[in-house]
Each structure stands twice: as structure tokens, then as C-alpha cells.
């Protein structure tokens, strides 16, 4: 072979992969995408003598919460970060949110069913009883894990996860290390005898442990604490059932007063949907299942797991004053809900049909017999405690009167044991009856107006309330006026009107609004996780967008 030809062949073999790689790289670069979103909330606090007895003095006249998310993707590669700034945090948010910095950053690569993530990530095993990490901006909640995660779903019907890392604690990290593994299998995909069967059956199992050194001078504390769980989901035709059980080793902590009792949890839900009828039932038992990566933490800090509530998540203005707060040290709950779509063109359904939903839920304590040792107590697994924490009875009716008018009416009864839930300083049980009427009227040219009237009657805590809210929206503009009147407050001078007005504009993915007025004290809860909101008065500005 001539030397010149050999040189050409060798040069081609040497440089062809580089040229091909360069061409592939150029194609990848052409497919690269950058996305993001941001939000900034500013609040100016003005002096309001009527609120002085309800709130602590805020030294700063203005607070602000802001974040910016950026994400980058190119082929199988994804990366992102979130920058957060608090100067200082808005009233009601933990003051450990202070200053600014990169609170979240990650890199993820997918390859043939294998996904690998380094950095911050959010994960959930099953319903979350053993592990759930997530972020909720309005709650000021973020328990992300900073570490390493591997997810494999290269086998049909099988998904396996593994992770290790430490949890976010505001702008620092929790003291302990979290380690976990989870597997989920669809039996219809892996067992030939179940292929093409009406019964769909999935099973799963998880194992999560934490490590934290024992530095206590008085107690001998377990440095490794594990929890495990098994779950199963069945569905056939119009029926669906879900069951999950989890158990946890003894885990002495600040929250459970350093007892050495093991924990467990059981969750069961079932539902039927068909022919306009929907029925769902649920039962739950929790015993000493507070699980954190730092045994000395409290409130919402470094929670590893999530305990799903079996109570309705009402969003009505006044009913939301008394939400349920999950009790991880012990609760037993039952819930039942029935909904029915009344057919159109019928005596009850009217021309356009109606929907009726009725819900009942109750939460009690668990049976506990105190012991004289560090175990703390014993408990009968199947026995309800005799102390009621919460009860809800509600009926909602939604009816479309014509093509442009829709009306919603609701009645809600709530019984809440504030000695346990501690939503305020009031001691005792709060009983309330609420009525809600909302009318939505569509106007011409993509405009609409909403009128919401509410009444809540109670003789406890702050007494009875009445509320009226008007909202107007169109293609790019929205405005709202509201007044929450605490006319039944037994304390002199606190039977106040909490009036506010909002105007804003929205164009595409960008939204700007400004609100001026009073904000009543209360609690914001999402899924049993809550944040106290103080009474304030002043101006609020909010800007958000995505790209």
C-alpha cells in the first residue's frame, strides 16, 4: 500500500470520530434550550393602631421574597439552579430565610433508562410516608436533598430508585445524612399470567434511613434510624384501592420528648367513579412517625417524610381560618366523600346539570397507655382514642344556570381542638358553621365578574365573621375588592374590617399585581403543612414571569 494512501487512511481513521463528534455536538447545541421563571414579592408595612395588640412590631418597613429558576437542557443532559433573596423575609416567614444565594443546583443525565442526578433533587416514595421532599414557595417550605440520586426504569414495569444526601435547612444543611431506596413493580407488565387482565396491580417497597452522630451527654441515642414501607395499588373497571404500611425504628427526638418507642403508619383509600357518581373512603393511623434528619429540629425543619391528611383542603376565605394540622405523634382518621353529577335537562339538574359533593371526615387521637420507662407509652393499634382533634361536614353544590352564569353554594361545619392543633392562643375546641355563595358571570370579550359572599358563625376564639369579595378579570387586566369583617370578636376594639384592593395586569406568562389594605391573622396550610400568617397592613407588590 503506498505510503501516501496509508497516511490518508490513518488520518481519516484518526480525525473522522472527531469530525463526527463535532457534527453531533453542533446538532446538540442547536437543540439546547434554556428556560426559567422568577417571582418577586414586596411588602411595605404601615402603622395601624387597630392591629397593634395582634402583632409584634416589625422593625423593617419593607420585606421581600424573590427567586429565579434557570434550567438548561441539551440532549440527555439537564441542569438548573435557583437563586433566592430575602431582604428580609416577609412577615410570617421564618427569619432564618435571610440574605441571598444559590439555594438549589443540579445536573441530571439520562442514558438508556438510567437517570443520574447530582446536586439538589426532590423525591417521593409511595404516598410519602417514608420519604417526600418538595418545595412550596407560599409556605416557605423546602426540604430538598443535596446529594446523589439514581433512577433506573430500563426494565418494563419496574422502577428502582436510590439516593443519599443531606437536607436543605434554609441557607445551610441539616446535621444528618439521608439514605434511601425504592422499588415499584407493575405486575401486569412482568407476570405473563396478568397480561391483558382487567385487574391492574402495582406493588412497591421502600427503605429510608438517617445517620446522625450521638453527642448527647445524658442519653444513649441511636445514630442510625431506619424506616421501611410496603404499598399496593389495585384498580379494576371503576374501582381503585390503595394501601400502604410503614414502620420506623425508635427515634428519640425533641418533638417526641426523647421517647424510645418505635413508630408506624397505615394508610388505606378506596374509590369508585362511574355513571356520574363518585365515592371515596379513606382510613389512616399514625403513631410516632415524626421523621427528621436532625433529632433536635422542630416545626417544619428537615422533615424526611410526609403524612397525607384525610381532611378536605378548603380554599374558601373564612373556612380556611381553621384548617387541620397533621399530628405525626399520633392520630386516627376517617374520611368519606360522595359526589354526583345530576344529569342535564332534569328537574334537579336544570338545563345544564349540577354537581353535589358531600364530605365527612374525623380525626381522633390514638389510644395511649403511659409507661414508667423511656418507651413512653403503649398503644392498641385498632383502638381510637377518646379525644377528638377535628371533624368536618360539608356539602357543595355547583350549578350552571346558563351559558354564562355559574353558581356555587356550600355549607361547612368544623370542629377543631385548638389545645392540640394550636392555630392561635385560644384554649379549647372551636365549633363553626359556614355558608358560602359564589356567582361567576361571564361577560363579553373574555371578561368575567365573580361575587363571593361568606359567613362563618362561631362563639369561640375571635367570634363570627362575614366576608364579601368582588373580582373582575379580562384578557390582560384584573381587579378585586374584599372585606373580611370580624363582627363577633369578643375583645373590645378588635371587631375590625379587613379591607383590601388589588389591581394587576397579565400578559402571556408575565403577571404584576399590587394590593393595598389589611391582612388578617391566620394560617396557610397545604396538605397538613402550615405557616402562621400575622396581621399586617400596607402595600404588597408581586411580579412573576416565565420564559
C-alpha positions in Angstrom: 0.0 0.0 0.0 1.5 3.4 -1.0 2.7 5.4 2.0 0.6 8.4 0.8 -2.6 6.3 0.8 -1.7 4.7 4.2 -1.3 8.2 5.5 -4.7 9.3 4.1 -6.4 6.2 5.6 -4.8 6.7 9.0 -5.6 10.4 9.0 -9.2 9.6 8.2 -9.4 7.0 11.0 -7.9 9.4 13.4 -9.9 12.5 12.6 -13.2 11.1 11.5 -14.5 10.4 15.0 -13.5 14.0 16.0 -15.3 15.4 12.9 -18.4 13.2 13.6 -18.4 14.2 17.3 -18.1 17.8 16.3 -21.1 17.4 14.0 -23.1 15.7 16.8 -22.1 18.4 19.2 -23.3 21.1 16.8 -26.6 19.2 16.4 -26.9 19.0 20.2 -26.1 22.7 20.6 -28.8 23.5 18.1 -31.3 21.6 20.3 -30.1 23.2 23.5 -32.8 25.1 25.4 -32.8 27.5 28.3 -35.9 28.1 30.4 -36.7 29.9 33.6 -39.2 31.6 35.8 -39.0 34.2 38.6 -41.2 35.8 41.2 -40.6 38.8 43.5 -43.0 39.7 46.3 -42.5 43.0 48.2 -44.5 44.2 51.2 -44.4 47.7 52.8 -45.8 47.8 56.3 -47.6 50.8 57.6 -48.5 51.6 61.1 -52.1 50.5 62.0 -53.1 51.3 65.6 -56.0 48.9 65.4 -53.7 46.0 64.8 -51.1 46.8 67.5 -52.5 44.3 70.0 -52.4 41.5 67.4 -48.9 41.7 66.1 -45.3 42.1 67.1 -43.6 45.3 65.9 -41.8 44.7 62.6 -38.5 46.7 62.7 -38.1 46.9 58.9 -40.7 48.9 57.0 -40.3 46.6 54.0 -39.7 42.9 53.3 -39.1 41.0 50.1 -39.0 37.4 48.9 -37.6 36.7 45.4 -36.4 33.7 43.4 -35.1 32.9 39.9 -35.1 29.4 38.4 -32.9 28.7 35.4 -32.9 25.3 33.6 -30.7 24.1 30.7 -31.3 21.0 28.6 -29.2 19.6 25.8 -29.9 16.1 24.6 -29.9 13.8 27.6 -28.3 16.4 29.8 -30.3 18.7 32.1 -29.0 21.2 34.6 -30.5 24.0 36.7 -30.3 26.3 39.6 -32.5 28.5 41.8 -31.3 31.8 43.3 -33.2 33.1 46.3 -33.1 36.5 48.0 -34.8 37.7 51.3 -34.2 41.3 52.3 -35.6 40.5 54.8 -38.2 37.7 54.6 -41.8 38.8 54.5 -43.7 38.8 57.8 -44.8 35.2 58.7 -41.8 33.5 57.1 -39.0 32.1 59.2 -36.3 34.7 59.8 -33.7 32.1 59.0 -34.5 32.9 55.4 -32.1 35.8 55.4 -29.9 37.2 52.7 -29.4 35.7 49.3 -27.6 32.9 47.5 -27.9 29.8 45.2 -30.3 27.6 47.2 -30.7 24.8 44.6 -28.4 23.5 41.8 -28.4 20.1 40.0 -27.2 18.2 37.0 -29.1 15.2 35.6 -28.1 12.8 32.8 -30.4 10.2 31.2 -29.0 7.2 29.4 -30.9 4.0 28.3 -33.3 4.0 31.2 -30.7 5.2 33.7 -31.1 8.7 35.2 -28.4 10.1 37.4 -28.7 13.3 39.4 -26.0 15.2 41.3 -26.9 18.2 43.5 -30.4 19.1 44.8 -33.4 17.0 44.0 -36.9 16.3 45.1 -38.2 12.8 45.5 -41.2 10.8 46.8 -41.6 7.2 47.7 -45.2 6.0 47.5 -47.6 8.4 49.2 -44.6 10.0 51.1 -45.0 8.2 54.4 -41.3 7.0 54.3 -39.9 9.9 52.2 -41.1 13.0 50.4 -39.0 16.1 49.6 -40.7 19.1 47.9 -40.8 22.9 47.7 -43.8 25.2 48.3 -43.0 28.9 47.9 -46.1 30.2 49.7 -45.4 28.0 52.7 -41.7 28.9 52.9 -41.1 25.1 52.8 -38.2 23.4 51.2 -36.6 20.1 52.4 -34.7 19.3 49.2 -31.9 16.7 49.4 -28.5 17.7 48.3 -26.6 14.7 47.2 -26.8 11.9 44.6 -29.8 10.0 43.1 -30.0 7.2 40.7 -33.3 6.1 39.0 -33.5 3.0 36.7 -36.5 2.2 34.6 -34.9 0.2 31.8 -37.0 -2.9 32.6 -40.6 -2.8 31.5 -42.9 -2.4 34.5 -40.0 -1.9 37.0 -38.7 1.3 38.5 -35.9 1.4 41.0 -34.5 4.5 42.9 -31.6 5.1 45.2 -30.4 8.2 46.9 -28.1 9.7 49.5 -27.5 13.2 50.8 -28.2 15.9 53.3 -31.3 18.1 53.5 -31.7 21.8 53.0 -32.1 23.9 56.2 -32.8 27.5 54.9 -29.4 28.6 53.6 -27.5 25.8 55.4 -27.8 22.0 55.7 -29.3 19.6 58.2 -27.0 17.8 60.5 -27.9 14.2 59.5 -27.5 12.2 56.3 -30.4 10.6 54.5 -30.2 7.3 52.6 -33.0 5.6 50.7 -34.1 3.0 48.1 -37.4 2.4 46.5 -38.7 -0.2 44.0 -42.1 -0.3 42.2 -43.3 -3.1 40.0 -46.3 -3.4 37.7 -47.4 -7.0 37.9 -49.3 -6.7 34.7 -46.1 -6.0 32.8 -43.8 -8.6 34.5 -46.1 -11.6 35.0 -47.4 -13.3 31.9 -50.4 -14.6 33.7 -51.6 -11.0 34.4 -51.1 -9.6 30.9 -54.3 -8.1 29.4 -56.2 -8.7 32.7 -58.8 -6.1 33.8 -57.2 -6.1 37.2 -54.3 -3.6 37.3 -51.9 -4.3 40.2 -48.8 -2.4 41.3 -46.7 -3.1 44.3 -43.8 -1.2 45.9 -41.4 -1.1 48.8 -39.1 1.5 50.3 -36.3 1.7 52.8 -35.1 5.0 54.2 -32.5 5.6 57.0 -30.8 8.6 58.5 -27.5 8.9 60.3 -26.7 11.5 63.0 -23.9 11.3 65.5 -24.8 10.9 69.1 -23.4 13.9 71.0 -25.9 13.8 73.9 -24.1 13.8 77.3 -27.0 12.1 79.1 -28.8 9.8 76.7 -27.6 7.0 74.5 -29.3 7.8 71.2 -29.5 5.7 68.1 -27.2 7.1 65.4 -28.9 5.1 62.6 -32.7 5.2 62.4 -34.5 3.3 59.6 -38.0 3.2 58.3 -39.4 0.8 55.7 -42.7 0.6 53.9 -44.8 -1.6 51.7 -47.6 -0.5 49.4 -50.0 -1.8 46.8 -52.4 -0.3 44.3 -55.3 -2.1 42.6 -57.7 -1.0 40.0 -60.4 -2.8 38.1 -63.0 -1.2 36.0 -64.4 1.7 38.1 -62.8 0.7 41.4 -59.4 1.8 42.8 -57.8 0.8 46.1 -54.5 1.9 47.7 -52.9 0.6 50.8 -49.5 1.5 52.4 -47.9 0.5 55.7 -44.7 1.8 57.2 -42.7 1.2 60.3 -39.9 3.2 61.9 -37.2 2.3 64.5 -37.1 4.1 67.8 -36.1 7.6 67.2 -35.8 9.8 70.4 -36.1 13.5 69.4 -37.1 16.9 70.6 -40.5 16.5 69.0 -41.4 13.3 70.8 -39.7 14.2 74.1 -36.9 11.7 73.6 -39.0 8.5 74.0 -37.7 5.2 72.6 -40.9 3.9 71.1 -41.0 2.6 67.5 -43.4 4.2 65.1 -45.7 3.0 62.4 -48.3 4.3 59.9 -51.1 2.8 57.9 -53.0 4.4 55.0 -55.9 3.0 53.0 -58.0 4.7 50.4 -60.7 3.3 48.0 -62.7 5.0 45.3 -65.5 4.3 42.8 -66.2 6.5 39.7 -68.8 5.9 37.1 -72.1 7.0 35.7 -71.8 10.4 37.2 -71.3 9.0 40.7 -68.0 9.3 42.7 -67.4 7.7 46.1 -64.2 7.7 48.0 -63.3 6.5 51.5 -60.1 6.6 53.5 -58.6 5.5 56.8 -55.3 6.4 58.4 -53.4 5.6 61.6 -50.2 7.3 62.6 -48.1 6.5 65.7 -44.9 8.4 66.5 -43.9 8.9 62.8 -42.2 12.3 63.0 -39.0 11.6 61.0 -36.3 14.2 60.5 -32.6 14.2 59.6 -31.9 16.2 62.8 -33.4 14.9 66.0 -33.2 18.4 67.6 -35.2 20.1 64.8 -38.9 21.2 65.2 -41.7 22.9 63.3 -41.2 22.2 59.5 -37.4 21.8 59.6 -35.7 18.9 57.7 -38.7 16.6 57.6 -37.9 13.4 55.7 -41.4 12.1 55.3 -44.9 13.4 54.6 -48.1 12.2 56.3 -51.0 12.7 53.9 -54.1 14.3 55.5 -57.6 12.7 55.3 -59.4 16.0 55.6 -60.7 18.3 52.9 -58.5 21.2 51.8 -61.0 24.1 51.8 -59.9 27.2 49.9 -62.8 29.4 51.0 -61.7 32.7 52.6 -63.2 32.2 56.1 -63.3 28.4 56.3 -59.5 28.4 55.7 -59.1 30.1 59.1 -59.5 26.7 60.8 -57.6 24.1 58.7 -56.3 20.7 60.0 -52.7 20.3 61.0 -51.3 16.7 60.8 -50.3 15.3 64.1 -47.3 12.9 63.5 -47.1 11.7 67.1 -50.5 10.1 66.9 -53.8 10.3 65.1 -56.5 8.1 63.6 -58.6 9.5 60.7 -61.6 8.5 58.6 -63.0 10.2 55.6 -65.9 9.6 53.2 -66.9 11.7 50.2 -69.8 11.3 47.7 -70.2 13.3 44.6 -72.9 13.1 42.0 -73.4 14.8 38.6 -77.1 15.4 38.3 -78.0 15.0 34.6 -78.7 17.9 32.3 -82.3 18.7 31.4 -83.7 17.3 34.6 -85.9 18.6 37.4 -82.9 18.7 39.8 -80.1 19.2 37.3 -81.7 22.0 35.3 -80.8 22.7 31.7 -77.1 22.4 32.2 -76.8 19.9 35.0 -75.5 20.2 38.6 -72.9 18.6 40.8 -73.4 17.9 44.5 -70.5 16.8 46.8 -70.8 15.8 50.4 -67.8 15.2 52.7 -67.4 13.9 56.2 -64.0 13.5 58.0 -63.0 12.9 61.6 -59.6 12.8 63.3 -59.1 11.4 66.8 -56.0 10.7 68.9 -54.7 7.2 69.3 -55.2 5.1 72.4 -52.2 5.5 74.7 -51.3 3.9 78.0 -48.3 5.7 79.6 -45.3 3.6 80.8 -42.8 4.2 83.6 -39.8 3.8 81.3 -38.2 5.6 78.3 -40.6 3.7 75.9 -43.2 6.5 76.7 -46.4 4.6 76.1 -48.1 1.5 74.6 -51.0 1.7 72.2 -53.7 -0.6 70.9 -53.3 -0.5 67.1 -57.0 -0.8 66.3 -58.4 1.4 69.1 -59.5 5.0 68.6 -58.6 7.5 71.3 -61.4 9.3 73.1 -60.1 12.8 72.2 -61.4 14.4 69.0 -58.9 16.6 67.1 -61.0 17.6 64.1 -64.3 17.0 62.4 -65.7 18.3 59.1 -69.1 18.0 57.5 -69.5 19.8 54.2 -71.9 20.0 51.2 -71.0 21.8 48.0 -73.5 22.4 45.1 -72.2 23.6 41.7 -74.8 24.6 39.1 -74.6 26.2 35.7 -77.6 28.4 35.3 -77.0 29.3 31.7 -74.1 29.6 29.2 -72.6 32.5 31.1 -73.6 32.0 34.8 -72.3 29.5 37.3 -73.2 29.4 41.0 -71.6 27.6 43.9 -73.1 27.2 47.3 -71.6 25.4 50.3 -72.2 24.6 53.9 -69.3 23.6 56.2 -69.4 22.5 59.8 -66.0 22.4 61.5 -65.0 21.2 65.0 -61.3 21.9 65.9 -59.4 21.1 69.1 -57.2 24.1 69.4 -55.5 22.7 72.6 -53.8 20.2 70.2 -53.7 22.0 66.8 -52.6 25.3 68.3 -53.6 27.6 65.5 -53.8 30.5 67.9 -53.6 31.2 71.7 -57.2 30.2 72.2 -57.6 27.3 74.6 -60.4 24.8 73.9 -62.5 23.5 71.0 -63.7 25.8 68.2 -67.1 25.0 66.7 -68.0 26.8 63.5 -70.8 26.9 60.8 -70.0 28.4 57.5 -72.1 29.3 54.4 -70.6 30.2 51.0 -72.2 31.5 47.9 -70.2 32.3 44.8 -71.5 33.6 41.5 -69.4 33.7 38.3 -70.7 35.7 35.4 -69.0 35.7 32.1 -69.2 38.9 30.1 -68.4 39.7 26.5 -64.9 39.8 25.1 -63.3 37.3 27.6 -64.4 39.3 30.6 -65.9 37.9 33.8 -67.0 39.1 37.2 -67.1 37.0 40.4 -69.0 37.7 43.6 -68.2 35.7 46.7 -70.1 36.0 49.9 -69.3 34.0 53.1 -70.5 33.8 56.7 -68.9 31.9 59.5 -70.6 31.7 62.9 -68.7 30.7 66.0 -68.7 31.7 69.7 -65.1 30.7 70.2 -61.7 32.3 69.5 -62.3 35.5 67.5 -66.0 35.0 67.1 -68.1 35.3 63.9 -67.1 36.6 60.5 -68.7 37.9 57.3 -66.9 38.3 54.0 -67.6 39.8 50.6 -65.3 39.8 47.6 -65.7 41.1 44.1 -63.3 40.2 41.3 -63.2 41.4 37.7 -61.0 39.9 35.0 -60.4 40.3 31.3 -57.8 39.4 28.8 -55.0 41.4 30.3 -56.3 43.1 33.4 -57.8 42.0 36.8 -59.0 43.8 39.9 -60.5 42.7 43.2 -62.1 44.2 46.3 -62.6 42.3 49.5 -63.7 42.9 53.1 -63.5 40.3 55.9 -65.4 41.7 58.9 -64.8 40.1 62.3 -68.0 41.4 63.7 -68.3 38.9 66.5 -64.9 39.4 68.1 -65.4 39.4 71.9 -62.4 41.6 72.6 -63.1 45.3 72.5 -61.7 47.2 69.6 -60.9 44.1 67.5 -64.3 43.8 65.7 -62.5 45.1 62.6 -62.9 45.3 58.9 -60.0 43.7 56.9 -60.4 45.5 53.6 -58.1 45.3 50.7 -58.0 46.1 47.0 -55.9 44.5 44.2 -55.2 45.6 40.6 -53.0 43.9 38.2 -52.1 43.1 34.6 -51.1 39.9 32.9 -49.7 39.3 29.5 -48.6 35.9 28.4 -46.6 34.3 31.2 -46.0 37.7 33.0 -48.2 38.9 35.8 -47.9 42.0 38.0 -50.2 42.9 40.9 -50.4 45.4 43.7 -52.6 45.1 46.8 -53.3 47.7 49.5 -55.1 47.1 52.7 -55.2 44.9 55.8 -54.4 41.3 56.1 -56.0 39.3 58.9 -54.0 36.9 61.0 -54.5 33.2 60.2 -52.9 30.1 59.0 -51.9 28.9 55.5 -52.0 25.1 55.2 -51.3 22.9 52.2 -51.6 19.1 52.8 -51.4 19.4 56.6 -48.2 21.5 56.5 -48.9 25.0 57.8 -47.4 28.5 58.2 -48.7 31.2 60.6 -49.6 34.5 58.9 -49.6 37.6 61.1 -52.0 40.5 60.8 -50.4 43.3 58.7 -51.4 46.5 57.0 -49.7 48.1 54.0 -48.8 47.7 50.3 -47.9 44.5 48.5 -46.3 44.2 45.1 -45.9 41.0 43.2 -44.2 40.3 39.9 -43.8 36.8 38.3 -42.9 35.5 34.8 -41.6 32.5 33.0 -39.7 32.1 29.7 
